[in-house]
Amino acid sequence: MAASDADPVIVLERVTKSFGAFRALAGVDLLVRRGQKIVVCGPSGSGKSTLIRCINRLEEHDGGRIVVGGIELTADVKDIDAVRSEVGMVFQQFNLFPHLTVIENLMLAPRLVRRLSKAEARELAMHYLERVHIPEQAGKYPIQLSGGQQQRVAIARSLCMKPKIMLFDEPTSALDPEMIKEVLDVMGELAVEGMTMIVVTHEMGFARQVADLVVFMDKGEIVEMAPPSVFFANPTNERTKLFLSQILTH
């Protein structure tokens, strides 16, 4: 591994976040290195989504430090914009503009933010629609697509900004079971290509196959962190064992 690859691209040090009296993050430490695939799991309300939302400043952390690509996230808007330009995010809901076609959804940010010409943006959009295996859907509106197709459009839209890091917040939780595999397959391809990824998910099969590290959170804390082979075969924390016993039986 090259020295530059060994340097963490995301650093969280004692990060805290509260919503009123509820403490969503209670002093979280995490290092993510270039090209690593991290799967974050845990019960509802454990702080998983808050964790990744803080990484691209959709939520402002209360304490500790977050450094992404060498830039510390503070109140400085320029730094926030710089981090967001390198970090793509895919949500549970697809958040596509319903009045725009698929290709128009993909072209929007490259034209507005990257200042690409219409022709350049269209070429880029088609490249990533092919990348997620739905170029034939370019002229349709989101409502004409299945949930799995819409989520793949959302992934392609993020990729159009050529991010160095991708964050996924339970990307398959709103999908029907038969559509989950097509989205996970695309995510798996991204992982193989070396994309740095943090994925919040309950899809433990994906975690086994793709993750370099599985992180288990509970009550705002990282309770356990290990490679999949260790995490699933020999968890050490009782909360992790209980969670796995519940989720792996379904």
N, C-alpha and C positions, 0 to 999 in steps of 0.2 A: 504494500500500500504506500503510495506517495505521501510525502509529509503533508502536502496541502490537503489530501483526502482525509488525513487523520484529524485535522482541525475541525472542531464542532461547528456546524453551520447554524445550529440553534442551541442556545444556552439559557436555561432557567435556573435561577438561584433563589431559593427561599421565597418563591412567588406566592402571594396571598391575594385573595379576592373574596369580598363579602357582598351579599345583597341584603341590606338591612341587618337583621340578626343572624341570617343564614351564612355560614362560612363555606363558600363553594370550593376554595383552594386554601389549604392550611400549611403553607411552607413547602412548596413543590420544587424539587431539584431534578433537572433532566438535561442530558446532553444528547444531541442528535448529530451524527457525523454525515458528511456528504455521501449520498447514495444509500444511506440506511433506510430500512423500512420498519417503522415502529407501529405496532398495533396496540391501541389503548382500549381496555375493556373494564367492565365493572358494573355494579347495579345502577339503576336510575338514581340520579341525584348525587352521584359520586364525584362530580366535577370534571368528567371527561370532556364534554362539549365546551365548558368554560375554559378549560386548559387550552384547547386549540383556538378558540375565539380570542384569547388574550395574545396568542402568538402573532396574529395579524391585526391586533388592536381593534377588533370588533367589540371587545370588552377591555376596559382600562384596568390593569391590575393595581391593587392597593399598595402592595409592598413587595420587596425583592427586586430582582433584575431580570429582564428578558432581552437577550441579544440575538438578532437574526442577521446572518450574513455580515457579521462584524458591526452592525448598527444597533445601538441600544434604543429600545422603545421608550420614549419619554413623551412629553406633551408637544414636542417639536413636530409640526405638521410635515415639514420636509422629510424628516426621518421616517415618519409613518408612511408617507407616500412612497419613499424609496423601498421600504420593506414590502409594502403591498405590491409593488411592481415586480417583485421577485417571488411572491407567494401566491399560488392559486388555491382557491377553496371551493369545495363542492359540498352542498348542504343536503339535508334530508329532503327538503322540497326543492324543486328544480329551479325556481325563480327565473324562468324564461319570460321574456316580454310576449304576452299573448297576441299583440297586434302586429308583431314582426314575424317574418318567416324564419325558418331555422337558420338559413345563411345570413339573414340580416341580423339575427341575434349574435352570431359569431363575428360579424364584421364590425359591430358597433364600437367595442372597446379599442381594437387596433386602430380604427380611424380617429376616434376621439383622443385616445391617450398616446398611442404610438405615432399618430399623424401619418398613417399609411394612406396612399391613394386608394380610390375605390377598387381599382383593378388589383392592386397589391393585397388589399384586405380580402377580396373575393378569392384570390388564389390561395392565400393562407387558410381561409375558412374551409375551402374544399379539401385542402391537404389534411386538415384535422378531422373533417367529417369522414374522409377515407380511413384515417387512422383509427377511428372508433367504429368503422365498418357500416356507416349509414350514409354514404354520399348521395344515394338516391332520394333521401328525404329533404334535400336542401331547400326545395321550393315550397314545402308544406309549412303549415302553422303548428305550433306546439300542441294544440288541442287535437290535431289529427294523428298524433303519435301515441304509442303505448308509453307507459311509465318508464319502462326500461330504455326505450329510445330517447325519451326526454332527458333521462339522467345521463345518457351517453352524449347527448347534445351539450348538456351542462359541463361535462368533462372536457369536451372539445372546445367549448367557449373559454374555459380556463387555460387550456393549452395554447390557444391563440395568442395569449400574452407571453408565451415562452417562459413560464416560471421555472425557477430552479428548485422550488419546494412545492409540493402539493399537500394540502390538508383536506381530509375527508371526514365529514361529520355525519356518521351513520348513513352513508349514501344509499343503502339498500332498504332502510327501515320502512320507507313508504311504498315499497314495491310489492306486487304480487309475487308469490314464491317462484313462479316459472320465469319471471323476469330478472331475478336476482343474479343468476349465473352469467348472463350476458354483460352485466355491469362489472361483476367481479373479474370476469375474463379480461376486460379492457384494463382494469386496474392492475391485474397480474402482469399484463404485457408492459405497462408503464414501469412496473417494478423491475422486470427483467432488463429493461433498457437503462436502468440506473437512476431513475428519478428518486430524489429524496422524498419520503412520504411519511406522514403521520395519519393513521386511519383509526377513527373511533368506530368500532363495530362490534356486534355480537356474533359475527360470522366466524366461528372458531376454525372451520375448515380452511378459510382464507388465511387466518393467522398461522396455522400450522404450516401451510405451503409457502407463504410469501414473506412473513415477518422475519427480520433479523432479531428482533427483541419484542417480547410481549410485556406490556405494562398493565398491572391491575391496580385500579384506584377504588378507594372506598372512603367516604366521609371527607372528601377533599384532600386525601393523601395518597401518595404512591405507596402501596402496601407491599407489592412484590414486582420484581422486574427480572426477566430471565429469557434466554433463547427458548423458542417453542419446544424443543426437545426436552428441556428441563422443566419449563413452566407447566406443561401438560402431564408429564410423567411423574414429576416429583415436586409439586408445590410445597412450600414450607409453612406458609401462613394459614391459619385456620379459616380466615375469611376468604382467602383464595380457594381453598379446598371446598368450602360450602358453595361458593359461586359456581365453580366448575361442576360440582355434583348436580346443581340445579339446571345449568344451561346445557350440559352435555347429554342430559337424559331426554331432552326435547328434540 
